[in-house]
């Protein structure tokens, strides 16, 4: 009578065990399959989805500029604290291309990036012909070069008289960015011959090829994906005062290795910053329905050596300790003409109190002024990038500038920028259907197999125990009844 029941229990238990084993086996096999397809798809090589995105970003990239307008020039020139008010944003869309692409035998690819900037009035606070008041960068650069030689200072004084140059100038936004006619260069043109009379912070970078980069394709070792192997022929930099500071670490910011964890730091080499840096994990969230992790540049990246000794190498010249105040990076050595340029986060975020005491108008807000990457951890794809930077120039008393002899020392902000990109709905939906949905299906199968198999197996085991218990109880009862009959 119990045999058919035990047979059904055995069959159910066997089916459950098979389902359970299949579910458990699918875990490592599924992980291996996902890893295989991710590695195949994110490597920088023709035919992969990542390659097309690497060639040209699938979503718009914008460069936004905010310029700092000096509202009290007379007070500033008389030794007062300069008061700044930001104007902007002035937004340019970046059209990115890569020229001279060459795949090398050692799993690297060399290329020359080219960026074309197109002004987008509808995304801007005004036309880029808007003017603002700022300091005369060529004059200050020359004063910095001539500061230790009285004869050269006298020469600049004569040049000022000849050119009519002033310490404070009013120029268009586009002029500061892409070039404006400079009084010094215009005065020197008849004497120097065929030279440009224009100066601009980003002059000559619009729609022109840049330095040659060589990065790892990840084909041989996916953990090296996007790592910069050489920049402009250099495998290490030459601007800083120790080997650590001169190292070229990380990617160019367009790709990171897959399979990231919150314990990882994202290293990036930024040529405009003249150094490598890193971002640390902050928190997790979602962008257009895709889970991402938020990484940002920590305060210690701009920290003084008193707070972060590893930054000693960024003190220039060597041994100049404690270097610049917290929040600044002296990039004079890697600027044309050794211009006294200092980079910082916008509004002096993470800056020393002395920076705020010397310049008014700064109002740092971390969420608005930090540099951050929101990264999908499985693939290493950045779904949102906010690359923010402020350009400052060091000012102080300049004897050769008649109107600047009373200027107090300060790190004077010129402009700040945000190079940003956020994945659009189309590409986010494509990522969900192409990457996440297969994962969810696989996870669902694993859960179903383990849940159903485990349920069947446990149910069969319990049924077997109950049947055996009833069978034993039946035997015991039958035996007791027989004994009672014999006694009676």
C-alpha positions as CSV (number, residue, x, y, z in Angstrom):
1,X,0.0,0.0,0.0
2,X,2.9,2.4,0.7
3,X,5.0,1.4,-2.3
4,X,3.4,3.7,-4.9
5,X,3.7,6.6,-2.5
6,X,7.4,6.0,-1.9
7,X,7.9,5.7,-5.7
8,X,6.3,9.1,-6.2
9,X,8.4,10.5,-3.4
10,X,11.5,9.1,-4.9
11,X,10.7,10.6,-8.3
12,X,9.8,13.9,-6.8
13,X,12.9,14.0,-4.8
14,X,15.1,13.1,-7.8
15,X,13.5,15.8,-9.9
16,X,13.9,18.3,-7.1
17,X,17.6,17.3,-6.7
18,X,18.2,17.6,-10.5
19,X,16.6,21.1,-10.5
20,X,18.6,22.1,-7.4
21,X,21.9,20.9,-9.0
22,X,21.1,22.7,-12.2
23,X,20.4,25.9,-10.3
24,X,23.7,25.6,-8.4
25,X,25.6,24.7,-11.6
26,X,24.1,27.7,-13.4
27,X,25.7,30.1,-10.8
28,X,29.3,29.7,-11.8
29,X,28.5,28.9,-15.5
30,X,26.3,31.9,-15.7
31,X,28.9,34.1,-14.1
32,X,31.5,32.8,-16.5
33,X,29.2,33.4,-19.5
34,X,28.4,37.0,-18.4
35,X,32.1,37.6,-17.8
36,X,33.0,36.2,-21.3
37,X,30.4,38.3,-23.1
38,X,31.3,41.5,-21.2
39,X,35.0,41.0,-21.9
40,X,34.3,40.4,-25.6
41,X,32.0,43.5,-25.8
42,X,34.0,46.1,-23.9
43,X,37.5,45.6,-25.4
44,X,38.7,48.3,-27.7
45,X,38.7,46.5,-31.0
46,X,36.7,46.7,-34.3
47,X,33.4,44.9,-34.1
48,X,32.6,45.4,-30.4
49,X,29.9,47.7,-29.1
50,X,32.5,49.5,-27.0
51,X,34.6,50.3,-30.1
52,X,31.9,52.3,-31.7
53,X,31.4,54.3,-28.5
54,X,35.2,54.8,-28.2
55,X,35.4,56.2,-31.7
56,X,32.7,58.7,-31.1
57,X,30.6,59.2,-27.9
58,X,27.1,58.0,-28.5
59,X,25.7,60.7,-26.3
60,X,26.3,64.5,-26.5
61,X,29.3,65.9,-24.6
62,X,29.1,69.5,-23.5
63,X,31.8,71.9,-22.3
64,X,30.3,74.6,-20.1
65,X,32.2,77.7,-19.0
66,X,31.5,80.1,-16.2
67,X,33.7,83.2,-16.3
68,X,34.5,85.3,-13.2
69,X,33.7,89.0,-13.6
70,X,35.7,91.4,-11.4
71,X,33.1,93.8,-10.1
72,X,35.4,96.2,-8.2
73,X,38.5,96.8,-10.4
74,X,39.5,100.1,-8.8
75,X,39.4,98.7,-5.3
76,X,41.4,95.6,-6.4
77,X,44.1,97.8,-8.0
78,X,44.3,99.8,-4.9
79,X,45.1,96.8,-2.7
80,X,41.5,95.7,-1.9
81,X,40.0,92.2,-2.0
82,X,38.7,91.4,-5.5
83,X,35.0,90.6,-5.6
84,X,34.0,88.1,-8.3
85,X,30.6,87.3,-9.8
86,X,30.3,84.3,-12.1
87,X,28.7,84.6,-15.5
88,X,27.4,81.6,-17.4
89,X,27.1,78.9,-18.3
90,X,28.4,79.4,-21.9
91,X,27.9,76.0,-23.4
92,X,29.7,74.4,-26.3
93,X,28.9,70.9,-27.7
94,X,32.0,68.8,-28.3
95,X,32.3,66.8,-31.5
96,X,34.9,64.2,-30.7
97,X,36.9,62.3,-33.3
98,X,40.0,60.2,-33.3
99,X,42.6,60.5,-36.0
100,X,45.6,58.3,-37.0
101,X,44.2,55.2,-35.3
102,X,46.9,52.5,-35.2
103,X,46.5,49.1,-33.5
104,X,49.8,47.9,-32.2
105,X,51.0,44.2,-31.8
106,X,51.2,44.6,-28.0
107,X,47.4,45.0,-27.5
108,X,47.5,48.8,-27.5
109,X,46.1,51.3,-29.9
110,X,47.5,54.8,-30.7
111,X,45.5,57.7,-31.8
112,X,45.3,61.5,-31.9
113,X,42.0,62.9,-30.4
114,X,40.4,65.9,-32.1
115,X,37.6,68.0,-30.6
116,X,35.5,70.5,-32.4
117,X,33.6,73.0,-30.2
118,X,30.2,74.3,-31.4
119,X,28.5,77.1,-29.4
120,X,25.0,76.2,-28.2
121,X,23.2,79.5,-27.5
122,X,20.0,77.7,-26.3
123,X,21.9,76.1,-23.5
124,X,23.8,79.2,-22.5
125,X,23.1,82.2,-20.3
126,X,23.9,84.6,-23.2
127,X,25.9,84.9,-26.3
128,X,29.6,84.2,-26.0
129,X,30.2,87.8,-27.1
130,X,29.2,88.8,-23.6
131,X,32.1,90.7,-22.0
132,X,33.6,90.4,-18.5
133,X,36.4,92.1,-16.6
134,X,39.5,90.1,-15.6
135,X,43.2,90.4,-15.3
136,X,45.6,90.7,-18.2
137,X,47.1,87.2,-18.4
138,X,49.9,87.9,-20.9
139,X,51.0,90.9,-18.8
140,X,51.0,88.8,-15.6
141,X,52.8,85.9,-17.3
142,X,55.5,88.3,-18.5
143,X,55.7,89.9,-15.0
144,X,56.2,86.4,-13.5
145,X,59.0,85.6,-15.9
146,X,60.7,89.0,-15.4
147,X,60.2,89.2,-11.6
148,X,63.9,88.4,-10.7
149,X,65.6,90.7,-13.3
150,X,65.3,94.5,-12.9
151,X,66.5,95.0,-16.5
152,X,63.7,92.8,-17.8
153,X,61.2,94.5,-15.6
154,X,62.3,97.8,-17.1
155,X,61.8,96.3,-20.5
156,X,58.2,95.3,-19.7
157,X,57.6,98.8,-18.3
158,X,58.5,100.2,-21.7
159,X,56.4,97.6,-23.4
160,X,53.4,98.7,-21.2
161,X,53.9,102.3,-22.2
162,X,54.3,101.3,-25.9
163,X,51.2,99.1,-26.0
164,X,49.0,100.9,-23.5
165,X,48.3,97.6,-21.7
166,X,46.5,97.6,-18.4
167,X,46.3,95.1,-15.6
168,X,42.5,94.8,-15.8
169,X,40.9,94.3,-19.2
170,X,37.3,93.7,-20.5
171,X,37.0,91.0,-23.1
172,X,34.4,88.7,-24.7
173,X,33.9,85.3,-23.3
174,X,34.8,83.8,-26.7
175,X,37.9,85.9,-26.8
176,X,39.2,84.6,-23.5
177,X,38.6,81.0,-24.6
178,X,39.6,81.0,-28.3
179,X,41.6,84.2,-28.7
180,X,41.5,88.0,-28.6
181,X,43.9,90.6,-29.9
182,X,46.4,91.2,-27.1
183,X,48.0,94.7,-26.7
184,X,51.4,93.3,-26.0
185,X,51.5,91.0,-29.1
186,X,50.1,93.8,-31.3
187,X,52.8,96.1,-30.1
188,X,55.5,93.5,-30.7
189,X,54.2,92.4,-34.2
190,X,56.2,95.0,-36.2
191,X,59.4,94.0,-34.4
192,X,58.9,90.2,-34.3
193,X,57.5,89.7,-37.8
194,X,54.9,87.1,-38.6
195,X,53.5,86.3,-35.1
196,X,49.9,86.0,-34.0
197,X,48.6,89.0,-32.2
198,X,46.0,86.9,-30.4
199,X,45.9,85.2,-27.0
200,X,43.3,82.8,-25.5
201,X,43.4,80.0,-22.9
202,X,42.2,77.4,-25.3
203,X,43.4,79.0,-28.5
204,X,44.5,76.5,-31.2
205,X,42.7,73.6,-29.7
206,X,39.4,73.9,-31.6
207,X,39.2,71.3,-34.4
208,X,42.9,70.6,-34.3
209,X,44.7,67.3,-33.6
210,X,46.2,66.9,-30.2
211,X,49.1,64.8,-28.8
212,X,49.3,61.1,-29.6
213,X,47.9,58.8,-27.0
214,X,48.6,55.1,-26.7
215,X,46.1,53.0,-24.5
216,X,45.6,49.4,-23.8
217,X,42.8,47.7,-25.7
218,X,42.1,45.1,-23.0
219,X,42.2,42.4,-25.6
220,X,45.1,40.5,-23.9
221,X,44.2,41.5,-20.3
222,X,40.8,43.0,-19.7
223,X,42.0,44.4,-16.3
224,X,44.3,46.8,-18.3
225,X,41.4,48.2,-20.5
226,X,41.9,51.8,-21.4
227,X,45.2,52.2,-19.4
228,X,47.4,54.9,-20.8
229,X,50.7,53.4,-21.9
230,X,52.1,56.6,-23.4
231,X,51.2,60.2,-23.9
232,X,52.9,62.4,-26.5
233,X,55.7,60.0,-26.7
234,X,56.2,60.0,-22.9
235,X,55.7,57.0,-20.6
236,X,56.2,59.3,-17.6
237,X,55.9,63.0,-17.2
238,X,58.6,65.6,-16.8
239,X,56.9,68.5,-15.0
240,X,57.0,67.4,-11.4
241,X,59.7,66.9,-8.8
242,X,59.6,63.1,-8.1
243,X,58.9,59.8,-9.8
244,X,55.5,59.3,-8.1
245,X,54.1,62.6,-9.3
246,X,55.4,62.0,-12.8
247,X,53.7,58.6,-13.2
248,X,51.1,58.2,-15.9
249,X,48.4,56.2,-14.2
250,X,44.9,55.1,-15.2
251,X,42.8,55.6,-18.3
252,X,41.9,58.7,-20.3
253,X,38.5,58.7,-18.6
254,X,36.6,57.3,-21.6
255,X,36.7,53.7,-20.4
256,X,37.4,51.7,-17.2
257,X,38.0,48.0,-16.7
258,X,34.9,45.9,-16.0
259,X,34.0,44.1,-12.8
260,X,34.6,47.1,-10.5
261,X,33.9,47.0,-6.8
262,X,33.4,49.9,-4.3
263,X,36.9,49.2,-2.9
264,X,38.4,50.2,-6.3
265,X,39.8,53.6,-7.0
266,X,39.4,54.9,-10.6
267,X,42.7,56.3,-11.8
268,X,42.6,58.9,-14.7
269,X,45.3,60.7,-16.5
270,X,44.2,64.2,-17.4
271,X,46.5,66.0,-19.9
272,X,44.9,69.4,-19.3
273,X,45.7,68.9,-15.6
274,X,49.2,67.8,-16.4
275,X,48.9,64.8,-14.0
276,X,47.2,61.6,-13.0
277,X,44.6,61.5,-10.3
278,X,42.0,59.2,-8.9
279,X,38.3,59.1,-7.8
280,X,36.9,57.2,-4.8
281,X,33.6,55.5,-4.3
282,X,30.9,57.5,-2.6
283,X,27.5,55.9,-3.0
284,X,25.3,53.8,-5.3
285,X,22.3,55.0,-7.2
286,X,20.6,54.8,-10.6
287,X,20.7,56.7,-13.9
288,X,17.8,56.2,-16.3
289,X,17.0,52.9,-14.5
290,X,20.5,51.5,-14.6
291,X,22.3,50.9,-11.2
292,X,25.5,52.9,-11.0
293,X,28.2,53.8,-8.5
294,X,29.1,57.4,-7.8
295,X,32.9,58.1,-7.7
296,X,34.3,61.5,-7.0
297,X,37.7,63.3,-6.6
298,X,38.5,63.4,-2.9
299,X,39.8,66.5,-1.1
300,X,43.2,65.0,-0.6
301,X,44.0,65.1,-4.4
302,X,44.4,68.9,-4.0
303,X,45.7,68.7,-0.4
304,X,48.8,70.4,0.8
305,X,51.7,68.1,1.7
306,X,51.1,68.9,5.3
307,X,47.9,67.0,5.0
308,X,48.8,64.4,2.3
309,X,52.6,63.8,2.1
310,X,52.2,61.8,-1.2
311,X,51.6,65.2,-2.9
312,X,55.2,66.3,-2.1
313,X,56.2,65.7,-5.8
314,X,53.6,68.2,-7.0
315,X,55.6,71.0,-5.2
316,X,57.5,72.9,-7.8
317,X,60.3,73.7,-7.7
318,X,61.5,70.7,-5.8
319,X,61.7,71.2,-2.0
320,X,59.4,74.2,-2.0
321,X,57.4,73.0,1.0
322,X,54.6,73.3,2.1
323,X,53.8,74.3,-1.4
324,X,50.6,76.1,-2.4
325,X,47.6,76.2,0.0
326,X,45.1,73.3,0.2
327,X,42.9,73.2,-2.9
328,X,45.4,74.3,-5.5
329,X,47.7,72.6,-8.1
330,X,50.6,74.6,-9.4
331,X,50.7,73.8,-13.2
332,X,53.1,76.7,-14.2
333,X,55.8,74.2,-15.3
334,X,53.5,72.6,-17.9
335,X,52.0,75.9,-19.2
336,X,53.3,77.8,-22.3
337,X,55.7,80.5,-21.1
338,X,55.5,79.2,-17.5
339,X,52.3,81.2,-17.0
340,X,51.5,81.3,-13.2
341,X,48.4,79.2,-13.6
342,X,46.9,77.3,-10.7
343,X,44.1,74.8,-11.0
344,X,41.5,74.1,-8.4
345,X,38.0,72.8,-8.0
346,X,35.4,75.4,-8.9
347,X,34.7,78.0,-6.2
348,X,37.9,76.7,-4.4
349,X,36.0,73.6,-3.2
350,X,38.3,71.9,-0.7
351,X,40.4,75.1,-0.5
352,X,42.3,76.6,2.3
353,X,40.6,79.5,4.2
354,X,43.3,81.8,3.0
355,X,42.0,81.5,-0.6
356,X,38.6,82.7,0.5
357,X,40.1,85.6,2.5
358,X,42.0,86.9,-0.5
359,X,39.1,86.7,-3.0
360,X,35.4,87.2,-2.3
361,X,32.4,85.7,-4.2
362,X,33.3,82.0,-3.8
363,X,30.5,79.7,-2.7
364,X,31.5,76.1,-3.0
365,X,28.8,73.4,-3.1
366,X,30.2,69.9,-3.4
367,X,27.4,68.4,-5.5
368,X,27.7,71.3,-8.0
369,X,31.5,71.7,-8.1
370,X,33.1,68.3,-7.6
371,X,34.5,66.1,-10.4
372,X,32.5,62.8,-10.5
373,X,31.9,59.7,-12.6
374,X,28.8,57.5,-12.3
375,X,29.9,54.1,-13.4
376,X,28.1,50.9,-14.2
377,X,30.3,48.4,-12.2
378,X,29.9,45.3,-14.4
379,X,31.1,46.9,-17.6
380,X,33.0,49.9,-16.3
381,X,31.0,52.2,-18.5
382,X,30.6,55.8,-17.2
383,X,26.9,56.7,-17.5
384,X,27.5,60.2,-16.3
385,X,30.6,62.4,-16.2
386,X,31.1,65.8,-14.5
387,X,34.6,66.9,-15.1
388,X,35.0,70.3,-13.3
389,X,38.0,72.5,-13.1
390,X,38.8,76.1,-12.2
391,X,41.6,78.2,-13.8
392,X,43.3,80.7,-11.5
393,X,46.3,83.0,-11.9
394,X,48.5,84.2,-9.1
395,X,48.6,88.0,-8.8
396,X,50.5,90.4,-6.6
397,X,52.4,93.7,-6.7
398,X,54.0,94.2,-10.2
399,X,56.4,97.2,-10.2
400,X,56.6,97.2,-14.0
401,X,52.8,97.6,-14.3
402,X,52.0,101.2,-13.2
403,X,48.5,100.4,-12.2
404,X,49.3,97.1,-10.4
405,X,51.9,98.2,-7.8
406,X,49.5,98.0,-4.9
407,X,47.8,94.7,-5.9
408,X,47.8,92.2,-3.0
409,X,48.8,88.6,-3.5
410,X,45.9,86.3,-4.4
411,X,45.0,83.4,-6.5
412,X,42.7,85.2,-8.9
413,X,40.0,83.0,-10.5
414,X,39.5,83.4,-14.3
415,X,36.9,80.8,-15.2
416,X,35.6,77.4,-14.3
417,X,34.4,74.7,-16.6
418,X,32.3,71.5,-16.6
419,X,32.9,68.9,-19.3
420,X,29.9,66.7,-18.9
421,X,28.0,63.9,-20.5
422,X,25.0,61.9,-19.4
423,X,23.7,58.8,-21.2
424,X,20.4,59.4,-23.0
425,X,17.2,57.3,-22.8
426,X,17.9,55.4,-26.1
427,X,21.3,54.2,-25.1
428,X,20.2,53.5,-21.5
429,X,17.3,51.4,-22.8
430,X,19.6,49.6,-25.2
431,X,22.0,48.8,-22.3
432,X,19.1,47.5,-20.2
433,X,17.9,45.2,-23.0
434,X,21.4,44.1,-24.1
435,X,23.1,43.7,-20.8
436,X,20.8,43.8,-17.8
437,X,17.8,41.8,-19.1
438,X,19.9,38.7,-20.0
439,X,21.4,38.9,-16.5
440,X,17.9,39.2,-15.0
441,X,16.7,36.2,-17.0
442,X,19.7,34.1,-16.0
443,X,19.2,35.1,-12.3
444,X,15.5,34.3,-12.6
445,X,16.3,30.8,-14.0
446,X,18.7,30.2,-11.2
447,X,16.1,31.3,-8.6
448,X,13.4,29.2,-10.2
449,X,15.6,26.1,-10.4
450,X,16.8,26.4,-6.9
451,X,13.4,27.4,-5.4
452,X,11.5,24.7,-7.3
453,X,14.2,22.1,-6.9
454,X,14.7,22.9,-3.3
455,X,10.9,22.8,-2.7
456,X,10.5,19.5,-4.4
457,X,13.4,17.9,-2.7
458,X,12.5,19.2,0.8
459,X,8.9,18.3,0.2
460,X,9.9,14.8,-0.9
461,X,12.1,14.4,2.1
462,X,9.4,15.5,4.5
463,X,6.9,13.2,2.8
464,X,9.3,10.3,3.1
465,X,9.7,11.0,6.8
466,X,6.0,11.2,7.3
467,X,5.3,8.0,5.4
468,X,8.0,6.2,7.3
469,X,6.7,7.6,10.5
470,X,3.2,6.4,9.7
471,X,4.5,3.0,8.6
472,X,6.4,2.6,11.8
473,X,3.4,3.8,13.8
474,X,1.1,1.3,11.9
475,X,3.6,-1.5,12.7
476,X,3.8,-0.5,16.4
477,X,0.0,-0.3,16.7
478,X,-0.5,-3.6,14.9
479,X,2.1,-5.3,17.2
480,X,0.4,-3.9,20.3
481,X,-3.0,-5.1,19.2
482,X,-1.6,-8.6,18.6
483,X,0.0,-8.7,22.0
484,X,-3.2,-7.6,23.6
485,X,-5.2,-10.3,21.9
486,X,-2.6,-12.9,23.0
487,X,-2.9,-11.7,26.6
488,X,-6.6,-11.9,26.6
